[in-house]
Each structure stands twice: as C-alpha cells, then as structure tokens.
Amino acid sequence: MRNGFANFWRISGLAMGSAVGALALAALASAPTARMPQTTALPDDAALLDGFRHVEVASVSDAMEQVLGRKMYMSHHMRPIFPAKFAGFALTILLKKETNHDPQALSGMLEAIDHGGPNSVYVMVVEDGADIAGIGGLMGTAMYARNFSGAVIDGGVRDVSYLQKIGFPVFALGIVPSTSVSHYRFAGSNIPVVCDGVTVNPGDFVAADLDGVVVVPHGSAAQVLKTAQELDVKEHSMYGTIERLKSIVEAVKQFGRL
C-alpha cells in the first residue's frame, strides 16, 4: 500500500492523458434532481488537466481574480487529511438533512461513486454537516479503486487512518467519527452545489494542494491556466533573485509579481 506522505507528489495515481470519466448517473425514482446528461470531455481537457496538476493552487486562485474578477477558493476550514496535491473534474453530490429510517436514503450517493471514474473529484455538500462524516473508508476505497483524483467534502471525514493507508486524498472541514446514515437523504448528483462558499458545477476543474482548494469554471479553464502558469514562472524565478539581491523590493520591481 502507498502511504499518505508518498502521495504528496503523486498526481492521484492517474495517467495524465486519461479522459474525464462519465460524471452523470441515472436518477433514483425518489430523487429526480439526480437526472443529468453525461458530461463529454473536450479534446483539450487532458492537456488542461495536466496543466492544473502541475501549477500551484495559489497561482490558480490569483489567475481567477485577474481573469474573471472572482474569488473561487474555499476557506481555511477546508483542509487535507494528509499532504496532497491533485486536480480533476467535479462530480457533485448533495445531501439534505433529514431524520429517516429509509435504507435507500443514501443509495444515490453510492451510485454516483460507481458511475464516476478516472480524474473525478468527488465534491460533496453535507447540509449543515461540519460535524457529520460525509465520507469514510468504504467510500474512499471505492473512489481509490476507480481512480478518482480525490474528494472535497463540505462536511466531515472519518476512517482517516485507513484513507491515509491507501493514500486517497480528501479535503474536508474536519475529522469526526459520526455517520450520515439515518440523518441525511441523497438530494442529487451532478447538479450545481455551493461547497464551502464556492459554486461548483459538474465538470468544473477542481485543484487542491497544501494551500487549499480552488474551482475553475470549465469554460474559463484555458485562460485561467495560462495566466496561472505565467504567475508560477515569475514567482519561482523571484526566489533566486531575492536571495541574490537580498531584497524583495527590487525583485518585485524586476518581475512585477507579489
């Protein structure tokens, strides 16, 4: 088994050129909101994904503000269970708070995993769920087996030791031992959601590293990535200049980047 730390520079164990997995799934009879068309990958998606896997999330965040004038990063509460860096396409899930004894209440949540595939990022919103584990070892194992890039949970996470053991990266609001069973109902997959304050649409690019999580609308990805790569080059070039000149002021004048 791969351990969590070794996973830091692993790009989620995926082949860089893999096409985006099928994101849509058939709706449950009791959950019509889950009925969404299958997302088709554009020819340049693989190249864009590879780019987002190699650029820093902070640069992507800055690029979003420069290109679109929008802040698309999640808050400081969204943290990884171990050091990880990944990027992929959003597969969104929504759970609504509802006390119930229905054994099928969360079936759609599980079916969404089985319909996802390589390069998927499981973006789950657990309504008022900071202290509810939206994902644990079983779901993480299924995503790992299907070569998901990772998971971003607007809620809690549990079975952390096992997730670290298999090296499946998860960002969440916290670590809790609780369960969503009997307390929540599946409300839809591959629908627009607001995850930790950020709107996420199915198929959007989701990138994460130790600085946090950022979401890039699919239609703006090429321009955002180009700007982020330019910012990365400038910043990385500045490190040596600052050390040589012993002056950040002069380096900023030279590169125009802070």
Long-range contacts (C-beta under 8 A, 24 or more apart in sequence): 1-165, 1-166, 1-167, 2-166, 2-167, 3-164, 3-165, 3-167, 4-81, 4-82, 4-83, 4-84, 4-163, 4-164, 4-165, 4-167, 5-82, 5-83, 6-167, 7-82, 7-83, 7-84, 7-167, 7-169, 8-82, 8-83, 8-84, 8-85, 9-85, 10-167, 11-53, 11-85, 11-86, 11-87, 12-86, 12-87, 12-88, 12-147, 12-148, 12-149, 12-150, 12-169, 13-144, 13-147, 13-167, 14-88, 14-118, 14-119, 14-147, 14-149, 15-118, 16-46, 16-49, 16-50, 16-53, 17-46, 17-50, 18-46, 18-118, 18-119, 18-147, 19-45, 19-46, 19-118, 19-119, 20-45, 20-49, 20-88, 20-89, 20-117, 20-118, 20-119, 20-120, 20-203, 21-89, 21-91, 21-116, 21-117, 21-118, 21-119, 21-120, 21-146, 22-115, 22-116, 22-117, 23-89, 23-90, 23-91, 23-115, 23-116, 23-120, 23-190, 23-202, 23-203, 24-115, 24-189, 24-190, 24-202, 25-108, 25-111, 25-112, 25-115, 25-189, 25-190, 26-111, 27-108, 28-104, 28-107, 28-108, 28-111, 28-186, 30-104, 31-108, 31-186, 31-187, 31-188, 33-94, 33-187, 33-188, 33-191, 34-108, 34-112, 34-186, 34-188, 34-189, 34-190, 34-191, 36-189, 36-190, 36-191, 36-202, 39-89, 39-190, 39-202, 39-203, 44-222, 45-89, 48-205, 48-221, 48-222, 48-225, 49-87, 49-88, 49-89, 49-119, 49-205, 51-225, 51-229, 52-87, 52-205, 52-207, 52-216, 52-221, 52-225, 53-85, 53-86, 53-87, 53-207, 55-207, 55-225, 55-228, 55-229, 55-232, 56-209, 56-211, 56-228, 56-232, 56-235, 57-207, 57-208, 57-209, 57-211, 57-212, 57-213, 57-214, 58-211, 59-228, 59-229, 59-231, 59-232, 59-235, 60-207, 60-214, 60-216, 60-224, 60-225, 60-228, 61-211, 61-212, 61-214, 62-227, 62-228, 62-231, 63-224, 63-225, 63-227, 63-228, 63-231, 64-214, 64-216, 64-224, 66-227, 67-220, 67-223, 67-224, 67-227, 68-217, 68-220, 68-224, 72-198, 72-214, 72-215, 72-216, 72-217, 73-198, 73-212, 73-213, 73-214, 73-215, 74-152, 74-171, 74-195, 74-196, 74-197, 74-198, 74-212, 74-213, 74-214, 74-215, 75-196, 75-197, 75-212, 76-212, 77-173, 77-174, 77-196, 78-152, 78-154, 78-171, 78-172, 78-173, 78-196, 78-212, 78-213, 79-171, 79-172, 79-173, 79-212, 80-169, 80-170, 80-171, 80-208, 80-210, 81-157, 81-160, 81-163, 81-164, 81-169, 81-170, 81-171, 81-172, 81-175, 82-164, 82-169, 83-210, 84-150, 84-169, 84-171, 84-208, 84-209, 84-210, 85-208, 85-209, 85-210, 86-121, 86-149, 86-150, 86-169, 86-207, 86-208, 86-209, 87-121, 87-149, 87-205, 87-206, 87-207, 87-208, 88-119, 88-120, 88-121, 88-148, 88-149, 88-150, 88-205, 88-206, 89-119, 89-120, 89-121, 89-203, 89-204, 89-205, 89-206, 90-121, 90-123, 90-200, 90-201, 90-202, 90-203, 90-204, 90-205, 90-206, 90-215, 91-116, 91-120, 91-121, 91-122, 91-123, 91-148, 91-189, 91-190, 91-202, 92-123, 92-124, 92-125, 92-189, 92-190, 92-191, 92-192, 92-193, 92-195, 92-200, 92-201, 92-202, 93-122, 93-123, 93-124, 93-125, 93-186, 93-188, 93-189, 93-193, 94-124, 94-125, 94-127, 94-186, 94-187, 94-188, 94-189, 94-191, 94-193, 95-124, 95-125, 95-126, 95-127, 95-129, 95-134, 95-155, 95-180, 95-184, 95-185, 95-186, 95-187, 96-127, 96-184, 96-185, 96-187, 97-127, 97-128, 97-129, 97-183, 97-184, 98-183, 98-184, 98-185, 99-182, 99-183, 100-182, 100-185, 101-182, 102-185, 105-181, 105-182, 105-184, 105-185, 105-186, 106-180, 106-181, 106-184, 106-185, 106-186, 107-186, 108-186, 108-188, 108-189, 109-186, 109-189, 110-139, 110-142, 111-189, 112-189, 112-190, 113-139, 113-142, 113-143, 113-146, 113-148, 114-142, 114-146, 116-143, 116-146, 116-148, 117-146, 117-147, 117-148, 118-146, 118-147, 118-148, 119-147, 119-148, 119-149, 120-146, 120-148, 120-149, 121-148, 121-149, 121-150, 121-151, 121-152, 121-206, 122-148, 122-150, 122-151, 122-152, 122-153, 123-151, 123-152, 123-193, 123-195, 123-200, 123-206, 124-151, 124-152, 124-153, 124-154, 124-155, 124-195, 125-154, 125-155, 125-193, 125-194, 125-195, 126-153, 126-154, 126-155, 126-156, 126-180, 126-184, 127-184, 129-154, 129-155, 129-156, 129-173, 129-180, 129-184, 130-155, 130-156, 130-173, 130-174, 131-156, 131-174, 131-176, 131-178, 132-156, 132-176, 132-178, 132-179, 132-180, 132-183, 132-184, 133-157, 133-158, 133-176, 133-177, 133-178, 133-179, 133-180, 134-172, 134-180, 135-170, 135-172, 136-163, 136-179, 137-162, 137-163, 140-166, 140-168, 140-170, 141-166, 141-168, 143-168, 144-168, 149-206, 150-208, 152-195, 152-206, 152-208, 152-213, 154-193, 154-195, 154-196, 155-180, 169-208, 171-208, 171-212, 171-213, 231-257
